Amino acid sequence: MDAGGGGGGGAMSIIGEEAARLWAELPVRVDWASVGAQCAWAASRARAVVVVPAVRLLVFLSLAMTVMILVEKLFVCAVCLAVRALRLGPDRRYRWEPIATGDGGKAAGDEESGDGGGAAKYPMVLVQIPMYNEREVYKLSIGAACALEWPAERFVVQVLDDSTDPVVKDLVEMECNRWMSKGVNIKYEVRGNRKGYKAGALKEGLKHDYVKDCQYIAMFDADFQPESDFLLRTIPFLVHNPEIALVQTRWKFVNSDECLLTRFQEMSLDYHFKYEQEAGSSVYSFFGFNGTAGVWRISAINDAGGWKDRTTVEDMDLAVRAMLKGWKFVYVGDIKVKSELPSTFKAYRFQQHRWSCGPANLFKKMMVEILESKKVSLWSKIHLWYDFFFVGKVAAHTVTFIYYCFAIPVSVLFPEIQIPLWGVVYIPTVITLLKALGTPSSFHLVILWVLFENVMSLHRIKAAVSGLLDAGGRVNEWVVTEKLGDANKTKPSINGSDSVQVIDIKITEPDVKLTEPLVPKLVKRQTRFWERYHCSELFVGTCIILCGCYDVFYAKKGYYIFLFLQGTAFLVTGFGYVGTLPPSTA
């Protein structure tokens, strides 16, 4: 064996020496300087023929979409200013009259009316509250719904509990039984699975026999607390205007001052409600249903095909299908419903993924159906297809990141690419100022807000693209927004509408003694690296700051101030210094 092995090694050595000799005798030699020159020439050609034209095209498309967004913002603001100047509120455009009142402002059917015959004038209303492990807020929403001013025999409170935590389920059921013992017609409904998530729960809730007697549905998420006169102010729009399918009210945030993250959300959502929803209601009688704090006509839901779980925005899906059937919507901004904003960055990021991916995915599924609809005008189709979906749900999410976080930083690397001043300064400034009109009290935070919105565009564009392509495992992912029960921190006033909330809070105190607190004491634990930091934000922020440094030392285009600020915003977010720290347990 040793002899054979040695012979094999010698043969290999001879072959290697022969190959080396033949290679040395070849006339061809590698000129590495020439190879380097060829590679440099090829790179230069690729830059001139491919890279620069591609970046220039990207800048052009970004500028075009930015102009589209500017036109849309100007139109929305002009409509809202005209509505306010001419006082064309919903009560002027539609008929609104109180259903019935008794002596002293009491509703007919109250104890003062004796036999309660006046209650027959009130339509039957179903109040739905979908829940999923809402340990911190379930009592507030149930208490507010049960305290609504409406004849007790003319409305049903339906709690749709999809909780997977048995302790939470027991607490919610206990709360429902407590209100039932007080004479409230409340139903506690559970199902065997979470198929369809919220849409599945709402759809299942309509199958119960007692719902057949109801004409309207008031919907509230678990952290929403309507004022006691909510039904008295919304239902008349539906009763006196048979063409109206939905009455949407405005959200009011009880924890907007908790941190910068909640302040930024308040600025974005105030513009959405004060301007976008108002303009859609005034001009087109259509807007996207916000999923809560609204009242639907049940016949309109059935006419539109009912709840569907094909996307994560079942509320918008139903609204679009109802609009294509010819139904009208009305937004009433004077009616405000208290709610809670997510205060942790993780919860907010999951929420924004759902709000960005779902509409894009719905647009893909309905773009042909919108064009083929026979019951709406061409003007309404254009609004729905172009303005509502393309500009509002696709372009607004994609152009923010592509333009401000990619095209502008990359342009400093190419002297051939010059972005006009109006596209870098003037138009973005006007858009920002128009959106800031929603919350004048936070105007001093505009710069920080814009920088943060650009950071969030990284997640929104990923979500929108995945929704358009119907790709990725998170297209139909539903993560319930984390709620911390911050509504408990509000200090109700002693007069006005807030005084009702004092009663609600007192009423919803439990009648039973609990051996353990409802919210367990938080215990700190060691946070893992990938939970504490966000690598995508850190990477993008580093790249933008490097582009800013290149602009300072070489390009001299003057973008470095914006690039340093934007890069820093990405890094601050990436290191987890946005929002409150999420609660953790051992």
HELIX and SHEET records of a PDB file:
HELIX    1   1 ASP A    2  GLU A   25  1                                  24    
HELIX    2   2 TRP A   32  ALA A   46  1                                  15    
HELIX    3   3 ARG A   47  VAL A   51  3                                   5    
HELIX    4   4 VAL A   52  LEU A   86  1                                  35    
HELIX    5   5 PRO A   90  ARG A   93  1                                   4    
HELIX    6   6 ASP A  103  GLY A  105  5                                   3    
HELIX    7   7 GLU A  111  SER A  113  5                                   3    
HELIX    8   8 GLY A  117  LYS A  121  5                                   5    
HELIX    9   9 TYR A  138  CYS A  146  1                                   9    
HELIX   10  10 ALA A  152  ARG A  154  5                                   3    
HELIX   11  11 PRO A  166  SER A  181  1                                  16    
HELIX   12  12 TYR A  197  GLY A  205  1                                   9    
HELIX   13  13 ASP A  209  ASP A  213  5                                   5    
HELIX   14  14 PHE A  230  HIS A  240  1                                  11    
HELIX   15  15 LEU A  260  TYR A  271  1                                  12    
HELIX   16  16 HIS A  272  GLN A  277  3                                   6    
HELIX   17  17 GLU A  278  ALA A  279  1                                   2    
HELIX   18  18 GLY A  280  TYR A  284  3                                   5    
HELIX   19  19 ILE A  298  ASP A  303  1                                   6    
HELIX   20  20 GLU A  314  LEU A  324  1                                  11    
HELIX   21  21 PHE A  345  GLU A  372  1                                  28    
HELIX   22  22 LEU A  378  ILE A  382  1                                   5    
HELIX   23  23 HIS A  383  ALA A  395  3                                  13    
HELIX   24  24 ALA A  396  VAL A  399  1                                   4    
HELIX   25  25 THR A  400  ALA A  407  3                                   8    
HELIX   26  26 ILE A  408  SER A  411  1                                   4    
HELIX   27  27 LEU A  421  LEU A  421  1                                   1    
HELIX   28  28 TRP A  422  TYR A  426  3                                   5    
HELIX   29  29 ILE A  427  ALA A  436  1                                  10    
HELIX   30  30 PRO A  440  LEU A  445  5                                   6    
HELIX   31  31 VAL A  446  LEU A  469  1                                  24    
HELIX   32  32 ASP A  486  LYS A  489  5                                   4    
HELIX   33  33 ASP A  498  ILE A  507  1                                  10    
HELIX   34  34 PHE A  529  ARG A  532  1                                   4    
HELIX   35  35 CYS A  535  TYR A  550  1                                  16    
HELIX   36  36 ASP A  551  ALA A  555  3                                   5    
HELIX   37  37 TYR A  560  GLY A  574  1                                  15    
SHEET    1   A 7 ILE A 186  GLU A 189  0                                        
SHEET    2   A 7 PHE A 155  ASP A 161  1                                        
SHEET    3   A 7 VAL A 125  MET A 131  1                                        
SHEET    4   A 7 TYR A 216  MET A 219  1                                        
SHEET    5   A 7 GLY A 294  ARG A 297 -1                                        
SHEET    6   A 7 ILE A 244  PHE A 253 -1                                        
SHEET    7   A 7 LYS A 328  SER A 339  1                                        
END                                                                             
